[in-house]
Amino acid sequence: MEFVIKISQFLLSLSLLIVLHELGHFIPAKLFKTKVEKFYLFFDVKFSLFKKKIGDTVYGIGWLPLGGYVKIAGMIDESMDKEAMAQPPQPWEFRSKPAWQRLIIMLGGVTVNFILAYFIYVAISFTYGDTDVTSDSMKDGFWIENKLLLDVGFKNGDKILAINDEKVDTYYDVRKNLVNGEKYSIERDGKQKEIVLPKDFLGQLSSAERKNGTFKLRIPFMVGSVPDSSVNAGADLKEGDILLSVNGRELRYFDQVESRLDDYKNQSVNATFLRDDEKINRDLKIDANGKVGIFPASHNSRFAELGYFNIIHKDYTFLESFGGGVDKFSEQVSGYFDQLGKIFTPSTGAYKGVGGFKAIFDVFPDQWIWQDFWSLTAFLSIMLAILNLLPIPALDGGHVVFLLYEMISGRKPSEKFLERAQVIGFFILIALVLFANGNDIFKAMTN
């Protein structure tokens, strides 16, 4: 069921972004009376799942979910329709239109992606507001169990005071600076110190096993469910019970559970739980692996009530949400450009973290939460727009470069040159796709 939820979100988000991106090309093409021969969601290699011709345009759905396209008459694109291009230019063709009109058509897709992302952030601000955790309320620091972070000098329970000399006020400040963070000011056991990350930290992080995350909130062990196969199936525990102690020893955080239970393998212990506002005692069995067979749960608002941290929330009025959308949009655009800068700097090793379709699939949660779905869709829309602006001939950015050259110089590149550039760009694009998806396969095999 979890797979079905993830794949449904992935396909819905991808389909929405592709259709709207291609509409960004389609609409100005139609406004400038340019013939659009095909409008496709996904690629129709050899055959289509669905197609229907309406007017001059064939609308369809392909079977290969790697993107989509509009085929505009008289345009040198990935179809490489040399026979059509050999004919005299017709007034309804792309190549017959003024350069400024062709530029608008080519920029239409990325423009729609940017606009879509912005209005999603506006809607998120208005509907959900902003929720965060203040850093000074995390009295016992962060939960850190990622081996790489431990190797570079962090320890579980470290408080993060500043990143790159900028004060950390909230949990989000830590998460958003993960890509650009180079120098961390921390507090440990009442003393302050600095941790400088190695130059290739991002490369190492990309190659490391990811199951332990990075900097996480320290939370208690809350009972989620006790399966019938558990050694504690009859322990009379309910969802939401919070473990407080084992054999009289306080156990405040989830990250303390494993080491504490290791002392009681193949034994029974007396555990104290908090149920609502009442403390209850239960006898728990510990198996040979030091496990209790209880699936944990997380409920941040409940943890905040109990004083584990302080949650702050900001609501937006309808008008304020437009400003909130600007802040979120500009932050994500800036952050993605920073990521690209790291990726194209080989010494950082960030290129090792480049992923393909599996990486995108993996970012979707296994529960359908609309706020998460729309946040991810907005970010993917920004990513699609920026990647399409790269000056590679097979992408919108490549076409834009040639059009700008034409507008500035007054000379149009020859169709033969554009054809060759398109072929080169296509091979570059294929190489990038293979590299990204190859990274996915490599990580799946090594992690």
DADA-V927384 format. One record per residue. N is the residue number from 1. RES is the residue in one small letter. PHI is phi in radians with two decimals (none if undefined). OMEGA is omega in whole degrees, -180 to 180 (999 if undefined). Layout:
BEGIN
N_RES_PHI_OMEGA, N_RES_PHI_OMEGA
END
This chain:
BEGIN
1_m_none_180, 2_e_-1.08_178, 3_f_-1.09_-180, 4_v_-1.07_180, 5_i_-1.13_-179, 6_k_-1.13_-177, 7_i_-1.18_178, 8_s_-1.15_178, 9_q_-1.12_-179, 10_f_-1.02_-177, 11_l_-1.22_179, 12_l_-1.12_180, 13_s_-1.10_-179, 14_l_-1.07_-179, 15_s_-1.10_179, 16_l_-1.04_-178, 17_l_-1.16_-179, 18_i_-1.15_-178, 19_v_-1.05_-178, 20_l_-1.20_177, 21_h_-1.06_-179, 22_e_-1.20_174, 23_l_-1.08_178, 24_g_-1.08_174, 25_h_-1.45_-173, 26_f_-1.12_-174, 27_i_-1.11_178, 28_p_-1.14_177, 29_a_-1.05_179, 30_k_-1.17_180, 31_l_-1.09_179, 32_f_-1.63_176, 33_k_0.99_176, 34_t_-1.81_-177, 35_k_-1.28_175, 36_v_-1.89_-174, 37_e_-1.42_-178, 38_k_-2.50_174, 39_f_-2.34_-173, 40_y_-2.22_165, 41_l_-1.62_-174, 42_f_1.23_-175, 43_f_-1.68_-177, 44_d_-1.77_180, 45_v_-1.13_179, 46_k_1.30_-179, 47_f_-2.70_-179, 48_s_-2.02_172, 49_l_-1.32_180, 50_f_-2.74_172, 51_k_-2.75_179, 52_k_-2.67_-180, 53_k_-1.61_176, 54_i_-2.23_-175, 55_g_1.15_-180, 56_d_-1.57_-171, 57_t_-1.97_172, 58_v_-1.67_178, 59_y_-1.75_-177, 60_g_-2.76_175, 61_i_-2.17_178, 62_g_-1.48_-178, 63_w_-1.74_-176, 64_l_-1.80_-173, 65_p_-1.41_180, 66_l_-1.91_-179, 67_g_2.61_178, 68_g_-2.89_-178, 69_y_-2.88_164, 70_v_-2.07_177, 71_k_-1.76_-177, 72_i_-1.76_-178, 73_a_-1.02_176, 74_g_1.35_-180, 75_m_-2.08_178, 76_i_-1.40_-179, 77_d_-2.36_-175, 78_e_-1.17_179, 79_s_-1.27_178, 80_m_0.84_-179, 81_d_-1.41_-175, 82_k_-1.18_-179, 83_e_-1.11_179, 84_a_-1.17_-179, 85_m_-1.22_180, 86_a_-1.35_179, 87_q_-1.38_177, 88_p_-1.03_-180, 89_p_-1.01_178, 90_q_-1.89_-175, 91_p_-1.08_-179, 92_w_-1.57_-177, 93_e_-1.57_180, 94_f_-0.99_-176, 95_r_-1.18_-180, 96_s_-1.59_-176, 97_k_-1.47_177, 98_p_-1.02_-176, 99_a_-1.01_-177, 100_w_-1.17_177, 101_q_-1.23_178, 102_r_-1.11_179, 103_l_-1.12_179, 104_i_-1.09_179, 105_i_-1.06_-177, 106_m_-1.25_-180, 107_l_-1.49_-176, 108_g_-1.06_-177, 109_g_-1.12_-178, 110_v_-1.20_178, 111_t_-1.08_178, 112_v_-1.10_179, 113_n_-1.07_179, 114_f_-1.16_180, 115_i_-1.10_179, 116_l_-1.02_-179, 117_a_-1.04_-179, 118_y_-1.04_-177, 119_f_-1.25_172, 120_i_-1.12_179, 121_y_-1.16_175, 122_v_-1.09_-179, 123_a_-1.12_178, 124_i_-1.11_180, 125_s_-1.06_-177, 126_f_-1.23_-174, 127_t_-1.39_-173, 128_y_-1.94_-175, 129_g_1.24_179, 130_d_-2.06_178, 131_t_-2.19_-179, 132_d_-2.64_178, 133_v_-2.10_-180, 134_t_-1.28_-176, 135_s_-1.18_-177, 136_d_-1.25_178, 137_s_-1.48_178, 138_m_-1.53_-170, 139_k_-1.04_-177, 140_d_-1.92_173, 141_g_1.24_-175, 142_f_-1.70_172, 143_w_-1.47_-177, 144_i_-2.21_177, 145_e_-2.28_176, 146_n_-1.18_-174, 147_k_-1.04_-179, 148_l_-1.12_178, 149_l_-1.10_178, 150_l_-1.15_-179, 151_d_-1.16_-178, 152_v_-1.49_173, 153_g_2.19_179, 154_f_-1.33_173, 155_k_-2.35_178, 156_n_-1.01_-179, 157_g_1.70_177, 158_d_-1.11_171, 159_k_-1.68_179, 160_i_-1.73_-175, 161_l_-1.63_-177, 162_a_-2.71_175, 163_i_-2.24_-175, 164_n_0.92_178, 165_d_1.20_175, 166_e_-1.80_-176, 167_k_-1.04_176, 168_v_-1.65_-179, 169_d_-1.83_-176, 170_t_-2.40_177, 171_y_-1.05_-179, 172_y_-1.12_178, 173_d_-1.03_179, 174_v_-1.26_-176, 175_r_-1.14_-175, 176_k_-1.26_-179, 177_n_-1.69_-177, 178_l_-1.08_-178, 179_v_-1.27_-174, 180_n_-1.71_-179, 181_g_-1.15_179, 182_e_-2.11_-180, 183_k_-2.21_-178, 184_y_-1.96_172, 185_s_-1.71_-175, 186_i_-2.20_173, 187_e_-2.12_180, 188_r_-2.41_-180, 189_d_0.95_177, 190_g_1.40_180, 191_k_-1.99_180, 192_q_-1.69_176, 193_k_-2.67_180, 194_e_-2.05_175, 195_i_-2.13_178, 196_v_-1.78_-177, 197_l_-1.32_176, 198_p_-1.14_-177, 199_k_-0.97_-176, 200_d_-1.71_-177, 201_f_-0.99_-178, 202_l_-1.09_177, 203_g_-1.13_178, 204_q_-1.14_180, 205_l_-1.12_-180, 206_s_-1.16_-177, 207_s_-1.51_-176, 208_a_-1.36_176, 209_e_-1.16_-170, 210_r_-1.75_-171, 211_k_-1.11_-177, 212_n_-1.64_177, 213_g_1.12_179, 214_t_-2.15_179, 215_f_-1.69_-176, 216_k_-2.14_176, 217_l_-1.19_175, 218_r_-1.41_-176, 219_i_-2.24_178, 220_p_-1.40_175, 221_f_-1.45_177, 222_m_-1.83_180, 223_v_-1.23_174, 224_g_-1.71_177, 225_s_-2.73_177, 226_v_-2.13_-178, 227_p_-1.16_-179, 228_d_-1.08_-178, 229_s_-1.45_-177, 230_s_-1.25_175, 231_v_-1.15_180, 232_n_-1.97_-178, 233_a_-1.04_-178, 234_g_-1.80_-174, 235_a_-1.43_180, 236_d_1.00_175, 237_l_-1.90_-180, 238_k_-2.13_176, 239_e_-1.02_180, 240_g_1.78_175, 241_d_-1.11_-177, 242_i_-2.05_-179, 243_l_-1.25_-178, 244_l_-1.89_-178, 245_s_-2.77_177, 246_v_-2.25_-177, 247_n_0.88_176, 248_g_1.45_179, 249_r_-1.69_-178, 250_e_-1.01_177, 251_l_-2.35_-170, 252_r_-1.43_-172, 253_y_-2.12_179, 254_f_-1.03_-176, 255_d_-1.24_177, 256_q_-1.67_-171, 257_v_-1.13_-173, 258_e_-1.03_-178, 259_s_-1.14_-179, 260_r_-1.21_-178, 261_l_-1.27_177, 262_d_-1.04_-180, 263_d_-1.33_-173, 264_y_-2.21_-180, 265_k_-1.03_179, 266_n_1.06_178, 267_q_-2.24_171, 268_s_-1.91_-180, 269_v_-2.27_174, 270_n_-1.70_-176, 271_a_-2.03_176, 272_t_-1.84_179, 273_f_-2.09_172, 274_l_-1.82_177, 275_r_-2.00_-171, 276_d_1.01_180, 277_d_-2.00_-176, 278_e_-2.09_176, 279_k_-1.54_179, 280_i_-2.25_179, 281_n_-1.95_179, 282_r_-2.44_174, 283_d_-1.56_-179, 284_l_-2.00_175, 285_k_-1.71_178, 286_i_-1.90_-178, 287_d_-1.41_-175, 288_a_-1.15_179, 289_n_-1.69_-179, 290_g_1.36_-178, 291_k_-1.94_179, 292_v_-1.91_177, 293_g_1.18_179, 294_i_-2.09_177, 295_f_-1.41_-178, 296_p_-1.41_176, 297_a_-2.32_179, 298_s_-2.37_-180, 299_h_-2.60_-171, 300_n_-1.04_-179, 301_s_-1.16_177, 302_r_-1.19_178, 303_f_-1.11_178, 304_a_-1.15_177, 305_e_-1.02_-177, 306_l_-1.52_174, 307_g_1.54_179, 308_y_-1.27_175, 309_f_-2.88_-178, 310_n_-1.96_179, 311_i_-1.63_175, 312_i_-1.95_-179, 313_h_-2.36_178, 314_k_-2.15_175, 315_d_-1.69_179, 316_y_-2.05_168, 317_t_-1.27_-179, 318_f_-1.01_-179, 319_l_-1.23_180, 320_e_-1.14_-178, 321_s_-1.12_178, 322_f_-1.20_175, 323_g_-1.21_176, 324_g_-1.08_178, 325_g_-1.12_178, 326_v_-1.07_-179, 327_d_-1.07_-178, 328_k_-1.15_-178, 329_f_-1.12_-178, 330_s_-1.13_179, 331_e_-1.14_-180, 332_q_-1.23_178, 333_v_-1.10_179, 334_s_-1.06_-180, 335_g_-1.12_-179, 336_y_-1.26_175, 337_f_-1.09_177, 338_d_-1.08_178, 339_q_-1.08_179, 340_l_-1.08_178, 341_g_-1.04_178, 342_k_-1.17_-178, 343_i_-1.10_-178, 344_f_-1.53_172, 345_t_-1.94_-172, 346_p_-0.94_-176, 347_s_-1.11_180, 348_t_-1.34_-177, 349_g_1.23_-176, 350_a_-1.14_179, 351_y_-1.06_179, 352_k_-1.17_-179, 353_g_-1.58_179, 354_v_-1.13_-179, 355_g_-2.20_180, 356_g_-1.85_-174, 357_f_-1.21_178, 358_k_-1.16_179, 359_a_-1.09_178, 360_i_-1.16_178, 361_f_-1.01_-175, 362_d_-1.18_-178, 363_v_-1.30_179, 364_f_-1.36_-178, 365_p_-1.27_179, 366_d_-1.54_171, 367_q_-2.14_-178, 368_w_-1.51_178, 369_i_-2.05_-171, 370_w_-1.06_179, 371_q_-1.07_178, 372_d_-1.16_-180, 373_f_-1.04_-177, 374_w_-1.26_176, 375_s_-1.11_179, 376_l_-1.16_180, 377_t_-1.12_178, 378_a_-1.11_180, 379_f_-1.13_179, 380_l_-1.13_177, 381_s_-1.14_176, 382_i_-1.12_180, 383_m_-1.05_179, 384_l_-1.09_-180, 385_a_-1.13_-177, 386_i_-1.16_179, 387_l_-1.11_178, 388_n_-1.22_178, 389_l_-1.49_177, 390_l_-1.05_-174, 391_p_-1.33_176, 392_i_-1.85_-174, 393_p_-0.87_-179, 394_a_-1.30_180, 395_l_-1.82_179, 396_d_-0.98_-179, 397_g_-1.07_177, 398_g_-1.14_177, 399_h_-1.08_-179, 400_v_-1.11_179, 401_v_-1.02_-179, 402_f_-1.17_178, 403_l_-1.20_178, 404_l_-1.13_176, 405_y_-1.04_180, 406_e_-1.10_-178, 407_m_-1.20_-179, 408_i_-1.38_-176, 409_s_-1.51_-176, 410_g_1.39_180, 411_r_-2.09_-179, 412_k_-1.57_176, 413_p_-1.01_-179, 414_s_-1.16_179, 415_e_-1.11_178, 416_k_-1.12_178, 417_f_-1.10_-179, 418_l_-1.13_178, 419_e_-1.11_-180, 420_r_-1.15_179, 421_a_-1.11_180, 422_q_-1.12_179, 423_v_-1.12_179, 424_i_-1.07_180, 425_g_-1.07_180, 426_f_-1.10_-180, 427_f_-1.21_176, 428_i_-1.10_-180, 429_l_-1.11_178, 430_i_-1.07_180, 431_a_-1.08_179, 432_l_-1.15_179, 433_v_-1.12_179, 434_l_-1.12_180, 435_f_-1.12_-178, 436_a_-1.09_-178, 437_n_-1.29_173, 438_g_-1.13_175, 439_n_-1.04_178, 440_d_-1.02_-179, 441_i_-1.14_180, 442_f_-1.06_-179, 443_k_-1.16_179, 444_a_-1.14_-179, 445_m_-1.41_-175, 446_t_-1.72_-179, 447_n_-1.73_999
END
